Amino acid sequence: MEEAKAAGVDVVVDIGMGTVESAATVARVLELEGVYGAVGVHPNDLAEFEADADATMSTIASLASNDRIVGVGETGLDFYREHSSPQLQVEAFRAHIALARELDRALVVHCRDAQQRVLEVLDEAATPGRVIMHCFSGDEAYARECARRGFFCSFAGNVSFKNAAQLRAAAAAVAEDLLLIETDAPFLAPEPFRGKPNAPKLLPLTLGALAAAVGMAPESLGIVLRRNSARAFALDLS
């Protein structure tokens, strides 16, 4: 956080995945200034949910009740790795959607090679008021579909990659008030650090790439993104 603040990043959302890591997230948000959290069970690691879904979600719900926990997730669908069956992933996704709605937390959605099914599940459910498409990886048409539903689209360091023209076009298709930025640390470090560990201190590089994609000055986009982040996670960043 000291390195992040030196780079101009004074607020981060620390995402815990699984009950043990989510508990550690709660401990960090209580200790570190400027750190908020999200808790959930990732679709690539559903062993504890499969073993006892009720107990797992009860633990996540208890952790999410902390005022500094502002999101539920990552949750969603991953049909690229499929460490768990699609049916189990959908079941867990629906449980997280219900919890986010019950607690009025942002829903942080992981989606990989499951774009249409993610939208179907969200359309079928009574979605919470704030949905964040984490580490957006779809094309321009998918970005428009998400934005049409009022979902925030969050872009990570891969928007700076030379081969990511499709991703930059997707970012340009999203309404200004639905754009978000993230690290996905320790993954997806922006150029020129691609392949190295990512961290919040590198976010200004991602900001520069995203600003170029949407045709804004980085300083202006930074103001917009801070305002959007406050709305998305119900934070007071004034």
C-alpha positions in Angstrom: 0.0 0.0 0.0 2.9 2.4 0.6 4.2 1.7 -2.9 0.7 2.1 -4.3 0.1 5.4 -2.5 3.4 6.7 -3.8 2.1 6.0 -7.3 -1.2 7.8 -6.6 -3.3 4.7 -5.8 -4.8 5.2 -2.3 -7.7 2.8 -2.4 -7.7 -0.9 -3.3 -10.2 -3.7 -3.1 -8.5 -6.9 -1.8 -10.4 -10.0 -3.1 -10.3 -13.2 -1.0 -11.1 -16.5 -2.7 -12.4 -19.3 -0.5 -13.3 -19.1 3.2 -9.7 -19.2 4.5 -8.4 -16.5 2.1 -11.5 -14.4 2.6 -11.0 -14.5 6.3 -7.5 -13.2 5.7 -8.9 -10.5 3.5 -11.1 -9.3 6.4 -8.1 -9.2 8.7 -6.2 -7.1 6.2 -9.0 -4.6 5.6 -9.2 -4.0 9.4 -5.5 -3.4 9.6 -4.6 -1.4 6.5 -5.8 2.1 5.6 -7.3 2.4 2.2 -8.0 -1.3 1.8 -11.5 -2.7 1.3 -12.4 -6.3 0.5 -14.6 -8.7 -1.4 -15.2 -12.3 -0.3 -16.4 -15.4 -2.1 -15.5 -18.8 -3.6 -13.9 -18.7 -7.0 -15.4 -21.0 -9.7 -12.0 -22.7 -10.2 -11.9 -23.8 -6.5 -15.3 -25.1 -5.4 -14.2 -28.1 -3.4 -15.4 -26.7 -0.1 -18.7 -25.5 -1.7 -19.2 -28.9 -3.2 -18.5 -30.6 0.2 -21.0 -28.3 2.1 -22.6 -25.5 0.2 -24.6 -24.2 3.1 -21.7 -24.0 5.6 -19.5 -22.4 3.0 -22.0 -19.7 2.1 -22.8 -19.2 5.8 -19.1 -18.4 6.4 -18.9 -16.1 3.4 -22.0 -14.3 4.5 -20.6 -13.8 8.0 -17.4 -12.4 6.5 -19.3 -10.2 4.1 -21.3 -8.6 6.8 -18.3 -6.5 7.8 -18.7 -2.9 6.7 -15.4 -2.8 5.0 -16.3 -5.8 2.8 -17.8 -4.1 -0.2 -18.1 -7.0 -2.7 -19.1 -10.6 -3.0 -16.9 -12.6 -5.3 -15.0 -13.4 -7.3 -17.8 -15.7 -8.4 -19.0 -16.7 -11.8 -18.2 -19.2 -14.5 -14.9 -20.6 -16.0 -15.4 -23.0 -18.8 -11.8 -22.7 -19.9 -10.3 -24.6 -17.0 -13.5 -26.3 -15.7 -12.0 -27.5 -12.4 -15.6 -28.0 -11.4 -18.6 -29.0 -13.5 -20.6 -26.3 -15.2 -23.6 -27.3 -13.1 -21.7 -26.9 -9.8 -20.3 -23.6 -11.0 -23.8 -22.3 -11.8 -25.1 -23.4 -8.4 -22.3 -21.5 -6.6 -22.8 -18.5 -8.9 -26.5 -18.3 -8.0 -25.7 -18.6 -4.3 -23.3 -15.7 -4.5 -25.8 -13.6 -6.5 -28.4 -14.1 -3.8 -25.9 -13.2 -1.1 -24.8 -10.0 -2.8 -28.4 -9.0 -3.3 -29.3 -9.8 0.4 -26.4 -7.8 1.8 -26.4 -5.1 -0.9 -22.8 -5.7 -1.9 -21.3 -5.4 -5.4 -21.2 -8.7 -7.2 -17.7 -9.3 -8.7 -18.1 -11.7 -11.6 -15.3 -13.9 -13.1 -16.1 -15.0 -16.6 -13.8 -17.0 -18.9 -15.1 -18.8 -22.0 -18.6 -18.6 -20.6 -19.8 -15.2 -21.6 -23.3 -16.1 -22.8 -24.0 -18.5 -19.9 -22.9 -15.8 -17.4 -25.4 -13.4 -18.9 -28.1 -16.1 -18.9 -27.6 -16.8 -15.2 -27.6 -13.1 -14.4 -30.7 -12.6 -16.5 -32.5 -15.4 -14.7 -31.6 -14.2 -11.3 -32.8 -11.1 -9.4 -29.4 -9.5 -9.7 -28.0 -7.1 -7.1 -27.9 -3.4 -7.9 -24.2 -3.3 -8.7 -22.6 -5.9 -10.9 -18.9 -5.8 -11.9 -17.5 -7.8 -14.8 -14.1 -8.4 -13.4 -11.1 -8.5 -15.6 -13.2 -7.9 -18.7 -12.1 -10.2 -21.6 -15.0 -10.1 -24.0 -15.3 -8.4 -27.4 -17.0 -5.2 -28.3 -20.4 -6.8 -28.7 -20.2 -8.4 -25.3 -19.2 -5.2 -23.7 -22.3 -3.6 -25.2 -24.5 -6.4 -23.8 -23.0 -5.9 -20.3 -23.3 -2.2 -20.5 -26.9 -2.4 -21.7 -27.7 -4.3 -18.5 -26.0 -1.6 -16.4 -23.0 -3.7 -15.5 -19.6 -2.1 -14.7 -16.8 -3.4 -17.0 -13.4 -3.5 -15.3 -10.2 -3.6 -17.3 -6.8 -4.9 -16.2 -3.3 -4.6 -17.5 -3.9 -6.7 -20.5 -5.7 -3.7 -22.1 -2.1 -2.5 -22.7 -0.9 -5.6 -24.6 0.0 -5.2 -28.2 -2.2 -8.0 -29.3 -5.3 -6.7 -27.3 -6.9 -4.5 -30.0 -10.2 -6.3 -29.5 -10.1 -5.6 -25.8 -9.4 -1.9 -26.4 -12.3 -1.7 -28.8 -14.5 -3.3 -26.1 -13.4 -0.6 -23.6 -14.2 2.1 -26.1 -17.7 0.7 -26.5 -18.5 1.0 -22.7 -20.2 4.1 -21.5 -17.9 6.3 -19.5 -19.9 5.9 -16.3 -19.6 2.1 -16.4 -15.8 1.8 -16.8 -13.6 0.5 -14.0 -9.9 -0.3 -13.7 -8.1 -3.0 -11.8 -4.9 -5.0 -11.5 -5.9 -8.7 -11.2 -2.6 -8.8 -9.2 -0.4 -10.6 -9.3 -1.4 -11.4 -12.8 -1.7 -9.3 -16.0 0.9 -6.7 -15.3 0.7 -3.9 -17.9 3.4 -3.2 -20.5 6.3 -2.9 -20.2 6.1 -5.3 -17.2 4.1 -8.0 -18.9 4.9 -11.4 -17.5 6.2 -10.0 -14.2 4.2 -9.8 -10.9 1.5 -7.1 -11.0 0.7 -4.8 -8.2 -1.4 -1.7 -7.5 1.7 0.6 -8.0 1.6 -0.3 -11.7 -2.0 0.8 -12.1 -1.0 4.2 -13.7 0.4 2.3 -16.7 -3.0 0.5 -17.1 -4.7 3.8 -16.8 -2.6 5.3 -19.6 -3.5 2.4 -21.9 -7.2 2.5 -21.0 -7.3 6.3 -21.5 -5.8 5.9 -25.0 -8.3 3.2 -25.8 -11.3 5.4 -24.8 -9.9 8.7 -26.1 -9.4 10.5 -22.9 -6.6 12.2 -21.0 -5.3 9.9 -18.2 -5.9 12.6 -15.6 -9.6 13.0 -16.7 -10.2 9.3 -16.9 -8.7 8.9 -13.4 -11.3 11.2 -12.0 -14.1 9.3 -13.8 -12.8 6.0 -12.6 -12.6 7.1 -9.0 -16.1 8.3 -9.2 -17.3 5.0 -10.8 -15.4 3.0 -8.2 -17.2 4.9 -5.4 -20.6 4.0 -7.1 -19.7 0.4 -7.9 -18.5 -0.4 -4.4 -20.7 2.1 -2.4 -17.6 3.8 -1.1 -17.2 7.4 0.2 -14.1 8.5 -1.7 -14.8 12.3 -1.4 
